[in-house]
């Protein structure tokens, strides 16, 4: 019997065919073989829409080399596409529209603002969400700055810490402005008057670039560096949400973010919490609260937006042990666990989507058998039948 096939959908980083996570895909291919799952990688640009075939990339675990060949569509698709400002993202939109009926492990999540609003409607999360609003005018920023001593400005579709600004009140008429530009370069700290702030921010075109104004949570370590926690929540081989792991991230000197790509470094959650909270008994309850919260968030977002298989939650934990959700990443990287020295969690983070894929494949196959048994095949929409027929 042929193995089920998983196609990893991604985007080229440029027109030369560079792929961002090729080492991860190699490990997934190797792990998939052990589980009985064939894996290949493709982009919307590799699809022939007339023949419904894909010029996909295959990794040979024996030769450790990549090659391309034409292949039929996979049984399941694992969407790893991150937002790009390029024609390649337009191609992705066309692909999703044409083949949206197929079995995806995960559906697209919305932007930071929409996710925040979705979660804020559920009273369970009221105490874990920083106050946030869309930037429509400088008055929105002023209102937030009067309420909170620190605020952050974030592009609602930004990733990797790009374009984030931090503003802190440091006197009656003074603020400290610092951040990162779109290339992740550190924007040097500037102490300016509040009357100068609007002029300083004008070049950032906050409204046009769709920025979010968010309450800042005190997360500076004694050495002045910011820190937070990256929690990975994934579906397991039975289709249940589980916390795969959580690691700490410490930002580079003078950085307003903790992102590893921005010069930050990783530590285990326990190590960082001991430096931050220090109370051993409290640390255990904080970890339990964070894990319970992470699973609830994943379940709620899946109910709101459709099938998901994994999410990364960026969490802040204040000195009192309160867990705050900074943002949700639907296409998470895994290197934070490797850099923290937690290789067991790193390997589990790679295999869990594959185990879930097999679970989903068997679930779809069972549905097909039930449809045939009940004699309802004729009542299926054609695209649903076609998808089931491929299982």
C-alpha positions as CSV (number, residue, x, y, z in Angstrom):
1,X,0.0,0.0,0.0
2,X,1.3,3.5,-1.0
3,X,2.3,5.8,1.9
4,X,0.3,8.9,2.5
5,X,2.0,12.0,1.1
6,X,2.5,15.3,2.8
7,X,3.3,18.4,0.7
8,X,5.0,21.2,2.6
9,X,3.8,24.5,1.0
10,X,6.2,27.4,1.2
11,X,7.4,30.4,-0.7
12,X,10.7,31.2,-2.4
13,X,12.5,34.0,-0.7
14,X,13.7,35.4,-4.0
15,X,13.5,34.7,-7.7
16,X,16.6,32.4,-7.5
17,X,14.7,29.7,-5.7
18,X,16.1,30.2,-2.2
19,X,14.1,28.5,0.6
20,X,14.2,29.7,4.2
21,X,13.8,26.5,6.2
22,X,15.5,23.9,4.0
23,X,17.3,22.2,7.0
24,X,14.0,21.8,8.8
25,X,12.4,20.2,5.7
26,X,15.3,17.8,5.5
27,X,14.7,16.7,9.1
28,X,10.9,16.4,8.5
29,X,11.5,14.2,5.4
30,X,13.7,11.9,7.5
31,X,11.3,11.8,10.4
32,X,8.4,11.2,8.0
33,X,10.1,8.2,6.5
34,X,10.4,6.6,9.9
35,X,6.7,7.3,10.5
36,X,5.5,6.0,7.1
37,X,4.8,9.4,5.6
38,X,6.4,10.7,2.3
39,X,7.2,14.3,2.3
40,X,8.0,16.8,-0.4
41,X,8.3,20.6,-0.6
42,X,6.7,23.0,-3.2
43,X,5.7,26.5,-3.8
44,X,2.7,27.9,-5.8
45,X,5.2,28.8,-8.5
46,X,5.9,25.0,-9.0
47,X,2.2,24.1,-9.7
48,X,0.9,23.4,-13.2
49,X,-2.8,24.5,-12.9
50,X,-3.8,22.8,-16.2
51,X,-2.5,19.3,-15.3
52,X,-2.8,19.6,-11.5
53,X,0.8,18.4,-11.1
54,X,3.6,19.9,-9.1
55,X,7.3,20.2,-10.0
56,X,8.2,19.5,-6.3
57,X,11.5,19.3,-4.4
58,X,12.4,16.0,-2.8
59,X,15.1,15.3,-0.3
60,X,17.0,12.0,-0.6
61,X,17.9,10.9,2.9
62,X,20.5,8.5,1.5
63,X,22.4,10.9,-0.7
64,X,21.5,14.0,1.3
65,X,20.7,15.8,-1.9
66,X,17.7,17.7,-3.2
67,X,16.1,17.1,-6.6
68,X,13.0,18.3,-8.5
69,X,10.5,16.1,-10.3
70,X,6.9,16.3,-11.4
71,X,4.4,14.6,-9.1
72,X,0.7,14.5,-8.4
73,X,-0.9,16.5,-5.6
74,X,-0.2,15.2,-2.1
75,X,-2.9,13.8,0.2
76,X,-2.3,16.6,2.7
77,X,-0.8,20.1,2.6
78,X,1.2,21.7,5.5
79,X,1.2,25.5,4.9
80,X,4.5,27.2,5.9
81,X,4.0,30.4,3.9
82,X,4.9,33.6,5.7
83,X,3.7,37.0,4.5
84,X,5.8,38.6,1.8
85,X,5.5,41.9,0.0
86,X,6.1,40.3,-3.4
87,X,4.4,38.8,-6.5
88,X,5.1,35.4,-4.9
89,X,2.5,36.2,-2.2
90,X,0.0,37.0,-4.9
91,X,0.7,33.5,-6.4
92,X,0.0,32.0,-3.0
93,X,-3.4,33.7,-2.9
94,X,-4.3,32.2,-6.3
95,X,-3.2,28.8,-5.1
96,X,-5.3,28.9,-1.9
97,X,-8.3,30.0,-3.9
98,X,-7.9,27.3,-6.5
99,X,-7.0,24.4,-4.2
100,X,-8.7,25.5,-0.9
101,X,-10.9,22.4,-1.0
102,X,-7.9,20.1,-0.3
103,X,-6.9,18.8,3.1
104,X,-4.7,21.4,4.8
105,X,-3.2,20.8,8.2
106,X,-3.6,24.5,8.9
107,X,-5.5,27.4,7.6
108,X,-4.2,31.1,7.4
109,X,-4.5,33.0,10.6
110,X,-5.5,36.7,10.7
111,X,-3.3,39.7,11.6
112,X,-2.3,40.7,15.1
113,X,-5.2,43.1,15.5
114,X,-7.9,40.7,14.4
115,X,-6.5,37.9,16.5
116,X,-6.4,40.3,19.5
117,X,-10.0,41.2,19.0
118,X,-11.1,37.6,18.6
119,X,-9.4,36.6,21.9
120,X,-10.7,39.7,23.7
121,X,-14.3,38.7,23.1
122,X,-13.7,35.6,25.3
123,X,-13.7,36.6,29.0
124,X,-11.3,33.8,29.8
125,X,-8.5,35.8,28.3
126,X,-9.4,39.2,29.6
127,X,-6.6,39.3,32.2
128,X,-3.9,38.1,29.8
129,X,-4.2,40.6,26.9
130,X,-2.3,43.9,27.0
131,X,-4.5,46.9,26.2
132,X,-4.3,47.4,22.4
133,X,-5.8,49.6,19.7
134,X,-5.3,50.3,16.0
135,X,-3.3,53.5,15.2
136,X,-5.7,55.9,13.4
137,X,-4.1,59.1,14.5
138,X,-1.6,60.5,17.0
139,X,-4.4,60.9,19.5
140,X,-4.5,57.0,19.8
141,X,-0.9,56.9,20.8
142,X,-1.3,59.9,23.2
143,X,-4.3,58.2,24.9
144,X,-2.3,55.0,25.4
145,X,0.8,56.8,26.6
146,X,-1.3,58.6,29.3
147,X,-2.6,55.3,30.6
148,X,0.6,53.3,30.4
149,X,4.2,54.2,31.1
150,X,5.4,52.1,28.2
151,X,3.8,51.4,24.9
152,X,4.8,49.4,21.8
153,X,4.0,50.2,18.2
154,X,3.8,47.1,15.9
155,X,2.9,46.6,12.3
156,X,-0.1,44.2,12.4
157,X,1.4,42.0,9.7
158,X,5.0,42.3,10.9
159,X,7.3,39.3,11.7
160,X,10.7,38.8,13.3
161,X,10.7,42.1,15.3
162,X,10.7,44.3,12.2
163,X,9.5,47.8,12.4
164,X,8.7,47.7,16.2
165,X,9.0,50.9,18.3
166,X,9.0,51.3,22.1
167,X,8.0,54.5,23.8
168,X,8.5,55.1,27.5
169,X,7.5,58.0,29.6
170,X,10.6,59.3,31.5
171,X,9.3,62.6,32.9
172,X,6.4,65.0,32.7
173,X,7.2,66.0,29.1
174,X,9.9,63.6,28.0
175,X,9.8,60.1,26.4
176,X,12.4,57.6,25.4
177,X,12.0,56.4,21.8
178,X,13.8,53.3,20.5
179,X,13.1,50.3,18.2
180,X,14.0,48.3,15.1
181,X,13.6,49.2,11.5
182,X,12.2,47.0,8.7
183,X,15.6,45.4,8.3
184,X,15.7,44.6,12.1
185,X,18.5,47.2,12.6
186,X,18.4,48.8,16.0
187,X,17.0,52.4,16.1
188,X,19.2,54.2,18.6
189,X,17.5,55.4,21.8
190,X,16.4,59.0,21.7
191,X,15.2,61.1,24.6
192,X,12.8,63.7,23.3
193,X,10.0,65.9,24.4
194,X,6.5,64.8,23.9
195,X,5.9,67.7,21.6
196,X,8.6,66.3,19.3
197,X,7.2,62.8,19.2
198,X,4.6,63.3,16.4
199,X,7.2,64.8,14.1
200,X,9.7,62.0,14.9
201,X,7.2,59.3,14.0
202,X,5.9,60.9,10.9
203,X,8.4,59.1,8.6
204,X,7.1,55.7,9.9
205,X,3.6,56.4,8.3
206,X,2.0,54.5,11.1
207,X,-1.6,54.7,9.8
208,X,-0.7,53.7,6.2
209,X,1.4,50.8,7.4
210,X,-1.3,49.6,9.7
211,X,0.3,49.8,13.1
212,X,-1.0,48.5,16.5
213,X,-0.5,50.5,19.7
214,X,0.0,48.0,22.6
215,X,0.5,48.4,26.3
216,X,4.1,47.6,27.3
217,X,4.7,44.9,29.9
218,X,7.7,45.4,32.3
219,X,10.1,42.7,31.0
220,X,13.6,44.2,31.4
221,X,16.0,42.0,33.3
222,X,18.4,43.6,35.8
223,X,21.0,44.0,33.0
224,X,18.5,46.1,31.0
225,X,17.8,43.5,28.3
226,X,14.2,42.6,27.5
227,X,13.1,39.0,27.7
228,X,10.0,36.9,26.9
229,X,9.0,33.3,26.3
230,X,8.2,31.4,23.1
231,X,5.6,28.7,23.7
232,X,5.0,26.2,20.9
233,X,1.5,24.6,21.0
234,X,0.9,21.8,18.5
235,X,-1.6,19.0,17.6
236,X,-0.4,15.6,18.6
237,X,-0.9,12.2,16.9
238,X,-4.5,12.0,18.2
239,X,-5.5,15.5,17.1
240,X,-5.3,17.0,20.5
241,X,-3.6,20.3,21.4
242,X,-0.5,19.9,23.5
243,X,2.2,22.3,24.7
244,X,5.3,21.0,23.0
245,X,7.7,23.2,24.9
246,X,8.4,26.8,26.1
247,X,11.8,28.5,26.0
248,X,13.0,31.9,27.1
249,X,14.5,34.6,24.8
250,X,16.8,37.4,25.8
251,X,17.2,40.4,23.5
252,X,20.4,41.9,22.3
253,X,21.8,44.9,24.1
254,X,19.7,48.1,23.4
255,X,17.1,46.0,21.6
256,X,13.4,46.4,22.2
257,X,12.6,42.9,21.1
258,X,14.0,39.4,22.0
259,X,13.9,37.8,18.6
260,X,16.8,35.5,17.9
261,X,17.2,36.8,14.3
262,X,17.7,40.2,15.9
263,X,20.7,39.2,17.9
264,X,18.9,37.7,20.9
265,X,19.7,34.4,22.5
266,X,17.7,31.6,24.1
267,X,17.6,30.0,27.5
268,X,15.4,27.3,29.1
269,X,12.2,28.6,30.6
270,X,13.3,27.4,34.1
271,X,16.6,29.2,33.9
272,X,15.0,32.5,32.9
273,X,12.2,32.3,35.4
274,X,14.6,31.6,38.2
275,X,16.4,34.8,37.3
276,X,13.2,36.7,36.9
277,X,10.8,35.5,39.7
278,X,13.2,33.5,41.9
279,X,10.4,32.0,44.0
280,X,10.7,28.2,43.2
281,X,7.1,27.4,44.3
282,X,5.7,30.3,42.3
283,X,7.6,29.2,39.2
284,X,5.7,25.9,39.0
285,X,2.3,27.6,39.2
286,X,3.3,30.1,36.6
287,X,4.3,27.4,34.2
288,X,1.1,25.6,34.7
289,X,-0.9,28.8,34.1
290,X,1.0,29.5,30.9
291,X,0.5,25.9,29.5
292,X,-3.2,26.0,30.3
293,X,-3.6,29.4,28.7
294,X,-1.6,28.3,25.6
295,X,-3.9,25.3,24.9
296,X,-7.0,27.4,25.5
297,X,-5.8,30.1,23.0
298,X,-5.0,27.5,20.4
299,X,-8.4,25.8,20.8
300,X,-10.3,29.1,20.6
301,X,-8.4,30.4,17.5
302,X,-9.0,27.1,15.7
303,X,-12.7,27.4,16.4
304,X,-12.7,30.9,15.1
305,X,-10.5,30.5,11.9
306,X,-10.6,26.8,10.9
307,X,-8.2,23.9,11.2
308,X,-4.8,24.7,12.7
309,X,-1.9,22.4,13.6
310,X,0.5,24.6,15.5
311,X,0.9,28.1,17.0
312,X,3.7,29.9,18.7
313,X,2.7,32.2,21.5
314,X,5.0,35.0,22.5
315,X,4.4,35.4,26.2
316,X,5.5,38.0,28.8
317,X,5.5,37.1,32.5
318,X,5.5,40.0,34.9
319,X,7.1,40.0,38.4
320,X,3.9,38.9,39.9
321,X,3.8,35.8,37.7
322,X,0.9,37.0,35.5
323,X,1.0,35.7,31.9
324,X,0.6,38.2,29.1
325,X,0.1,37.3,25.4
326,X,2.2,39.6,23.3
327,X,1.3,38.0,19.9
328,X,0.5,34.7,18.1
329,X,2.7,33.3,15.3
330,X,1.0,30.7,13.1
331,X,4.2,29.7,11.2
332,X,6.6,29.2,14.1
333,X,10.3,28.4,13.8
334,X,11.8,25.8,16.1
335,X,15.4,26.9,16.6
336,X,14.7,28.6,20.0
337,X,14.7,25.1,21.6
338,X,17.9,24.0,19.9
339,X,19.6,27.2,21.0
340,X,18.3,26.7,24.5
341,X,19.9,23.2,24.5
342,X,16.6,21.5,24.6
343,X,17.1,19.0,21.8
344,X,14.3,16.7,23.0
345,X,11.7,19.4,22.5
346,X,13.3,20.5,19.2
347,X,12.9,17.0,17.8
348,X,9.3,16.7,19.2
349,X,8.5,20.1,17.5
350,X,9.6,18.6,14.1
351,X,7.7,15.3,14.4
352,X,4.4,16.4,15.9
353,X,3.0,18.0,12.7
354,X,3.9,14.7,10.9
355,X,2.1,12.7,13.5
356,X,-0.9,14.9,13.2
357,X,-0.8,14.6,9.4
358,X,-1.1,10.8,9.7
359,X,-3.9,11.2,12.2
360,X,-5.7,13.5,9.8
361,X,-5.1,11.2,6.9
362,X,-6.7,8.2,8.8
363,X,-9.6,10.4,9.8
364,X,-10.3,11.5,6.2
365,X,-10.0,7.8,5.1
366,X,-12.5,6.8,7.7
367,X,-14.9,9.5,6.5
368,X,-14.7,8.2,3.0
369,X,-15.5,4.7,4.1
370,X,-18.5,5.9,6.1
371,X,-19.7,7.9,3.1
372,X,-19.5,4.8,0.8
373,X,-21.2,2.7,3.4
374,X,-24.1,5.1,3.9
375,X,-24.5,5.6,0.1
376,X,-24.3,9.3,0.3
377,X,-21.5,9.8,-2.3
378,X,-23.9,11.4,-4.8
379,X,-24.8,14.1,-2.3
380,X,-21.2,15.3,-1.8
381,X,-19.9,18.4,-3.5
382,X,-17.6,17.4,-6.3
383,X,-14.5,19.0,-4.7
384,X,-15.1,17.2,-1.5
385,X,-15.5,13.9,-3.3
386,X,-12.4,14.5,-5.3
387,X,-10.4,15.2,-2.2
388,X,-11.6,12.1,-0.4
389,X,-11.0,10.0,-3.5
390,X,-7.3,11.0,-3.4
391,X,-6.9,9.5,0.1
